[in-house]
Structures are given as structure tokens and as C-alpha cells.
Amino acid sequence: MTKTHIHIVDALRGFAIILIVLYHSLNVFYPNYAIDEYSKDGILMLKDTKSFILNFNPIALGWIGVELFLVISGFLIHYAYLQNQKQFTWLHFYKKRFWRIYPTYFIVLVFFFIHRPDFSTHGLFNFFSHLFFFHNLSESAFFAINPSFWSIALEAQ
């Protein structure tokens, strides 16, 4: 099998990133606005026309970009093995993923922890849960050190 680059995957990945950036831009341009704010009964709260427009415009569906990006990432990880015609082994897979993600992640994690040190029990739990990629399993640690780290834990798991 020869190495083949699938250009449509790049286009889809770019589309996913644009959806994510636009979705987050709603929080920048409308800081007091909660996207998809629900009542206790699970009903979407549409308080006014602005709320209606912000919830039902295509940008509000940017969360789809995250799911699309994760599906593409999963595809590309396995596609690389198919292209190289290697026998899949868990050890090789995790070693490759570890060295691709962890060194940079660790440096950034330490930087953020030093920037806002919290040596309480809760702060140390947040740090170690991030260090070992299980912070997305705890509601209190999920966004604790850096909100964007939730996806790193998801990828590691």
C-alpha cells in the first residue's frame, strides 16, 4: 500500500476548526451570554430575540466541530497504521502518542500551575488529575488548570 494523502480530510478538519473558533467567538462577542442555557426541566431558555438568534444560528452549532475533529483524529491515527502496514500493538501505539503529546503538555501544565499555584489538597488533586489525564472524570477538575485541556484527557483515554 502506498502512502496516500486524503485532501478531503484536511478540508473537513479545517471546517471543524472553523466551527469551533466561531462557536467560541460567541462568548467573546457576547460575554454575559450562556450558549444553550437550559432550565431545570431541560428546556432551552429563550429569554429574548437575541437569545433566540444566538442559539439558532449556525455558529451556535460549533460543538459539532469538536465531535467532527475527534472522529477525524481517530481515523487518522488508525489510517497511519494501515499506510505503514505495521502490526498494531498497544505498546507501540501508546509510546508514539505519549511522546507526541506529553512533553509539550507537561511543560504547559507546569507553567499554568506555577502561574496560579494552589498547593491546597484540591489544587494538588487538580494538578495530579491533569498530570495523569483523568481530570475530565471530575467535575471540579475538568476546567481547573486550563479549560482547553479537557480534550487532551479525552484523547489520552
C-alpha positions as CSV (number, residue, x, y, z in Angstrom):
1,M,0.0,0.0,0.0
2,T,1.4,3.4,-0.9
3,K,1.2,6.4,1.3
4,T,-1.8,8.5,0.2
5,H,-2.8,11.9,1.5
6,I,-6.6,12.4,1.7
7,H,-7.2,16.0,0.9
8,I,-10.9,16.0,1.9
9,V,-9.8,15.0,5.4
10,D,-7.8,18.3,5.6
11,A,-10.8,20.2,4.4
12,L,-13.1,18.6,7.0
13,R,-10.5,19.2,9.7
14,G,-10.3,22.9,8.7
15,F,-14.1,23.1,8.7
16,A,-14.2,21.6,12.2
17,I,-11.7,24.1,13.5
18,I,-13.6,27.0,11.9
19,L,-16.8,25.8,13.6
20,I,-15.0,25.6,17.0
21,V,-13.5,29.1,16.7
22,L,-16.8,30.6,15.6
23,Y,-18.6,28.9,18.5
24,H,-16.1,30.3,21.0
25,S,-16.3,33.7,19.4
26,L,-19.9,34.0,20.6
27,N,-18.6,34.0,24.2
28,V,-16.1,36.8,23.2
29,F,-18.6,39.0,21.5
30,Y,-21.4,38.3,24.0
31,P,-19.6,37.7,27.3
32,N,-22.7,37.5,29.5
33,Y,-24.5,35.1,27.2
34,A,-24.6,31.4,28.0
35,I,-24.8,29.4,24.9
36,D,-27.5,26.7,25.2
37,E,-28.7,27.8,28.6
38,Y,-31.4,25.3,29.9
39,S,-34.0,25.4,32.7
40,K,-34.1,22.8,35.4
41,D,-36.6,20.9,33.3
42,G,-34.2,20.7,30.4
43,I,-35.9,23.3,28.2
44,L,-33.8,25.7,26.2
45,M,-34.2,29.2,27.7
46,L,-35.1,31.8,25.0
47,K,-35.4,34.9,27.0
48,D,-35.4,37.4,24.1
49,T,-34.8,37.8,20.4
50,K,-31.1,38.0,20.9
51,S,-31.1,34.7,22.8
52,F,-33.2,33.1,20.0
53,I,-30.8,34.3,17.3
54,L,-27.7,33.3,19.2
55,N,-29.0,29.8,19.9
56,F,-30.4,29.1,16.4
57,N,-27.7,30.4,14.1
58,P,-25.2,28.0,12.5
59,I,-22.4,29.3,14.7
60,A,-24.2,28.0,17.8
61,L,-23.7,24.5,16.4
62,G,-20.0,24.8,16.7
63,W,-19.8,22.0,19.2
64,I,-20.3,19.7,16.2
65,G,-16.8,20.8,15.2
66,V,-15.4,19.1,18.3
67,E,-17.0,15.9,17.5
68,L,-16.0,16.0,13.9
69,F,-12.4,16.8,14.8
70,L,-12.3,13.8,17.3
71,V,-13.7,11.5,14.6
72,I,-11.1,12.7,12.1
73,S,-8.3,12.3,14.7
74,G,-9.4,8.7,15.4
75,F,-9.5,8.0,11.7
76,L,-6.0,9.5,11.0
77,I,-4.4,7.6,13.9
78,H,-5.6,4.3,12.5
79,Y,-5.0,5.3,8.9
80,A,-1.3,5.9,9.7
81,Y,-1.0,2.2,10.8
82,L,-2.7,1.0,7.7
83,Q,-0.5,3.1,5.5
84,N,2.7,1.7,7.2
85,Q,1.4,-1.8,7.1
86,K,2.5,-2.3,10.7
87,Q,1.1,-4.8,13.1
88,F,-0.9,-2.9,15.7
89,T,0.5,-3.2,19.2
90,W,-0.8,-1.3,22.2
91,L,2.7,-0.6,23.5
92,H,3.9,1.0,20.2
93,F,0.6,2.9,19.9
94,Y,0.9,4.4,23.4
95,K,4.6,5.1,23.2
96,K,4.0,7.1,20.0
97,R,1.1,9.0,21.4
98,F,2.9,9.7,24.7
99,W,6.0,11.2,23.0
100,R,3.8,13.2,20.6
101,I,1.6,14.8,23.3
102,Y,3.0,14.5,26.8
103,P,6.3,16.5,26.8
104,T,4.6,19.7,25.5
105,Y,1.5,19.1,27.6
106,F,3.7,18.7,30.7
107,I,5.6,21.9,30.1
108,V,2.4,23.9,29.6
109,L,0.7,22.2,32.6
110,V,3.6,23.1,34.9
111,F,3.6,26.7,33.5
112,F,-0.1,27.2,34.3
113,F,0.2,25.6,37.7
114,I,3.2,27.9,38.6
115,H,1.3,30.9,37.2
116,R,-1.5,30.2,39.6
117,P,-0.1,28.0,42.3
118,D,-2.6,26.2,44.5
119,F,-0.9,23.9,47.0
120,S,-4.2,23.0,48.8
121,T,-5.5,19.5,48.7
122,H,-7.9,20.5,46.0
123,G,-5.2,22.2,43.9
124,L,-2.8,19.3,44.1
125,F,-5.7,16.9,43.1
126,N,-6.3,19.2,40.1
127,F,-2.6,19.1,39.2
128,F,-2.2,15.3,39.5
129,S,-5.5,14.6,37.8
130,H,-4.3,16.7,34.9
131,L,-0.8,15.1,35.0
132,F,-2.3,11.6,34.7
133,F,-5.1,12.5,32.3
134,F,-8.2,11.8,34.4
135,H,-9.3,15.4,35.2
136,N,-12.2,15.1,32.7
137,L,-13.7,12.5,35.1
138,S,-14.0,15.0,37.9
139,E,-16.4,17.9,37.6
140,S,-14.3,20.1,39.9
141,A,-11.0,19.4,38.0
142,F,-12.5,19.4,34.5
143,F,-11.6,23.1,33.7
144,A,-9.4,23.7,36.7
145,I,-6.0,24.5,35.3
146,N,-6.6,25.3,31.7
147,P,-10.1,24.9,30.1
148,S,-8.8,23.6,26.8
149,F,-7.0,20.6,28.5
150,W,-10.3,18.6,28.7
151,S,-9.7,17.3,25.1
152,I,-6.1,16.1,25.9
153,A,-7.5,13.8,28.6
154,L,-10.2,12.6,26.3
155,E,-7.6,11.8,23.6
156,A,-5.4,10.0,26.1
157,Q,-8.2,7.9,27.4
